Amino acid sequence: MTGSSEEKPKSANFYFASLLGGALAGISVDLTLYPLDTLKTRLQSEQGFQKAGGFRGVYKGLSTVAATSMPTTALFFVSYEATKNVIQPLVLPQYAPLVHMFAASVGELVMFYNFLYTIYHPRLSLHGIKKKLNE
């Protein structure tokens, strides 16, 4: 419907670029904001800023945060691009902003599902193990 009959399907390299871009975006945000969040937490500490660590070790624990944010941000980027590429050829150009909003919503839903699975799967598994031990 967009008038471009020469639209080609996206290659695997295109989606790899989205994965890589998402991972780099995730780590960039973490490298920038993690120390600020650490300092804010220390400022709000009941024991005081200096006793909570002051300015020392503001990147301590970053590897754990990066290990989760890089794949989830990459997953958002890939789901956004895939959704956009499937829907955009079916929609008139004046509705392109709606396509981007919908694709971003799908990306957020994928990340939310991933969040729920990450949080509740271990808890449910642990609950099942505890239940079997109590029998």
N, C-alpha and C positions, 0 to 999 in steps of 0.2 A: 504493500500500500504506500510505501514511502516513495515510490517512483524509481527506485534503483533496482533494476533487474540483475545487476552484476554483483549482488551481495554474495560473498563467499562464506562458508562456514568457518568459524574460528579454529585455528590449529591448536595442538597441544602446547606449542610454545607460547601462544597467547595466554592460556590459562596458567602456565608455569610462571609467566611474567606477573600475573595477578597474585599468585601465591608468594612469589618473591617480594613483590611490592608490599603486600600485606604484612609479611614477616618483618620487613625493614621498617615499615610504618610503626608496627607494634614495638619493636625494640627502640626506635627513635623516641617514641612517647615515654617509654620506661626510663631511658637514659636521662631524659629531660625532667620528668615530673617525679620520679621516685625519690630523689634526694629532697625535693621540696616537701613531699608528703611526709617523709621521715622527720624533717625539721619541724613541720607543723605538729606532728604527733608528739614530739619531744617538748615543744613549747606548751602543749596542753597537758603534759604529764603532771600528776599531783606531786611527784617528787622533785620537780623543778627541771629546768632545761639542762643545766650542767650535770646533775646526777643521772639524768636519763640518757646521757651520752654526748650532749653538746653537739659540736660540729664533727666529731670523730665518727668514722664508719657510716657515713650517710648512704653509701652504696651497699652496705652489708645486707644480704638477702635479695639482692637484685636478680641473681641467677634464677631463683625460684619463681619470681614474678615474670621474668622474661621467658622462662620455659613454658609458662601457660599463656602469656599474651601473644607471643609470636605465632603459634599455630592457630589460635582463635581469631586473631586479626587477619591472618592469611585466609582462613575459612570464610570470613566475612567478605573479603575482597573477591574471592572466587565465586561465591554464591551470588554476590551482587552482579558481577560481570556476566555470569551464565544466565541469570534471570533477565538482565537487560538485553542480552543478545538474542534470547528466544522471543521476547515480547516486542522489542522495538520494530522489527520488520512488519509486525501485524497492526501497528498503530500509526495513525496519521501524524505528520511532523508536529502539528500544533499541540499534540498531547504528549510530547516527549518528556516534559517535566513530571507528568504522572507516571511514566515508565520508570524514571529514576527514583521517584518516591516509592513506588511499589517494589522495585529491586532492592532498595535500601531496607525496606520493611522485611522482605524475605531474608536478607542477610542478617538482620537483627533476630528474626525468629530462629534461624539456624544457630546463631550464637546462644540464644536463650535455651534452646533444646540442649545444646552442648553443655551449658552451665548446669542445667537440671540433671543431666546424666552424670556429669562429673561429681556433683554434690550428693545426689541421692543413690546412685548405683552402689558405691561402697557402703553406704549406711544400710541399704536394703540387704546387701550381701552379708554384712556383719550381723544384722538382725536375724537373718536365716541361720547363720552359724550358731548364734547364741540360743536360738529356739531349739535347734537340734541337740545342743549340749545339755539343755535343761530337760529334755525328754527322757 
